[in-house]
Amino acid sequence: MRIGELAKLTGCQSETVRFYELKGLLPPPVRSQANYRVYDASHAERLHFIRRCRALGMSLAEIATLLGYQDQPERSCSGVNALVDHQLSEIDRQITELQQLRTALSAVRARCDSVQTAGQCAILRELTDPA
């Protein structure tokens, strides 16, 4: 299949396919006599894998690591477990930071209990205060 077909099949853009090739996440396809890229089912499977990892918030480096394990199925999966454990820790950290951000923003919002002019807005005054 050509790049447009692969992109449509996997729900991404042709540029994304080229980008993943450039980064070494997708192996280079064979070329037709007209020099078109020709992809096969293994490219689609790998691209689906990459897109699923991206949807789970993994970086390109992490995806490359996982692909390395996938390409060497005889290896122990302890590294895969460690990578996912690290990702879970990062998500927990981000949740904590977002909860703190929500608390701070809620405190700012509590400063205004009625609609007034912008010049009298307690929220704007709070945000302007350098302390």
C-alpha positions as CSV (number, residue, x, y, z in Angstrom):
1,M,0.0,0.0,0.0
2,R,1.1,3.6,-0.5
3,I,1.6,6.2,2.2
4,G,-1.9,7.7,1.9
5,E,-3.5,4.3,2.3
6,L,-1.4,3.5,5.3
7,A,-2.2,6.9,6.8
8,K,-5.9,6.4,6.3
9,L,-5.8,2.9,7.6
10,T,-4.1,3.9,10.8
11,G,-5.9,7.3,11.3
12,C,-2.9,9.6,10.9
13,Q,-1.4,12.0,8.4
14,S,1.1,11.0,5.7
15,E,3.5,13.5,7.4
16,T,3.3,11.6,10.6
17,V,4.3,8.4,8.8
18,R,7.3,10.1,7.3
19,F,8.2,11.6,10.7
20,Y,8.1,8.2,12.4
21,E,10.3,6.8,9.6
22,L,12.7,9.6,10.0
23,K,12.9,9.0,13.7
24,G,13.6,5.3,13.1
25,L,10.3,4.1,14.7
26,L,9.0,2.7,11.4
27,P,11.4,0.7,9.1
28,P,11.9,2.2,5.7
29,P,9.5,0.7,3.2
30,V,10.5,-0.8,-0.1
31,R,10.3,1.5,-3.1
32,S,8.4,0.8,-6.3
33,Q,10.0,1.3,-9.7
34,A,8.4,4.7,-9.7
35,N,10.2,5.4,-6.4
36,Y,6.9,5.4,-4.3
37,R,7.1,4.1,-0.8
38,V,5.3,0.7,-0.6
39,Y,4.1,-0.3,2.9
40,D,2.9,-3.7,4.1
41,A,0.8,-5.0,7.0
42,S,3.8,-5.0,9.4
43,H,4.1,-1.2,8.9
44,A,0.4,-0.7,9.7
45,E,0.7,-3.0,12.8
46,R,3.8,-1.0,14.0
47,L,2.1,2.3,13.4
48,H,-1.0,1.2,15.3
49,F,1.4,0.3,18.2
50,I,3.1,3.7,18.0
51,R,-0.2,5.6,18.0
52,R,-1.5,3.6,21.0
53,C,1.7,4.4,22.9
54,R,1.4,8.1,22.1
55,A,-2.3,8.0,23.2
56,L,-0.9,6.7,26.6
57,G,1.4,9.7,26.9
58,M,4.6,7.9,26.0
59,S,7.5,9.9,24.5
60,L,9.2,8.9,21.3
61,A,12.2,7.6,23.2
62,E,10.0,5.4,25.4
63,I,8.2,4.1,22.3
64,A,11.6,3.3,20.7
65,T,12.5,1.3,23.8
66,L,9.3,-0.6,23.7
67,L,9.7,-1.3,20.0
68,G,13.2,-2.7,20.8
69,Y,11.6,-5.2,23.2
70,Q,8.9,-6.0,20.6
71,D,11.6,-6.6,18.0
72,Q,13.5,-8.9,20.4
73,P,10.7,-11.1,21.8
74,E,13.2,-13.4,23.6
75,R,14.2,-10.6,26.0
76,S,12.8,-10.3,29.5
77,C,10.0,-7.9,29.8
78,S,11.3,-6.4,33.1
79,G,12.3,-3.3,31.2
80,V,8.8,-2.9,29.8
81,N,7.4,-3.2,33.3
82,A,9.9,-0.6,34.6
83,L,9.0,1.8,31.8
84,V,5.3,1.5,32.4
85,D,5.9,1.9,36.2
86,H,7.8,5.1,35.5
87,Q,5.0,6.4,33.3
88,L,2.5,5.7,36.1
89,S,4.7,7.6,38.6
90,E,4.8,10.5,36.2
91,I,1.1,10.5,35.8
92,D,0.7,10.5,39.6
93,R,3.1,13.4,39.9
94,Q,1.1,15.3,37.2
95,I,-2.2,14.6,39.0
96,T,-0.7,16.0,42.2
97,E,0.4,19.1,40.5
98,L,-2.9,19.6,38.8
99,Q,-4.7,19.2,42.1
100,Q,-2.5,21.9,43.6
101,L,-3.1,24.1,40.7
102,R,-6.9,23.6,41.0
103,T,-6.7,24.5,44.7
104,A,-4.8,27.7,44.0
105,L,-7.2,28.7,41.2
106,S,-10.2,27.9,43.4
107,A,-8.8,30.2,46.1
108,V,-8.4,33.0,43.5
109,R,-11.9,32.4,42.2
110,A,-13.3,32.6,45.8
111,R,-12.0,36.2,46.0
112,C,-15.0,37.3,43.8
113,D,-18.5,36.8,45.1
114,S,-20.3,39.1,42.8
115,V,-20.1,40.6,39.3
116,Q,-18.5,44.1,39.3
117,T,-16.6,46.2,36.9
118,A,-13.2,45.0,35.8
119,G,-11.6,47.8,37.7
120,Q,-13.2,46.5,40.9
121,C,-12.5,42.8,40.1
122,A,-10.9,41.0,43.1
123,I,-9.6,38.3,40.8
124,L,-7.7,40.7,38.7
125,R,-6.4,42.5,41.8
126,E,-5.2,39.1,43.2
127,L,-3.5,38.2,39.9
128,T,-1.8,41.6,39.8
129,D,-0.4,41.4,43.3
130,P,3.3,40.6,43.0
131,A,3.2,38.6,46.3
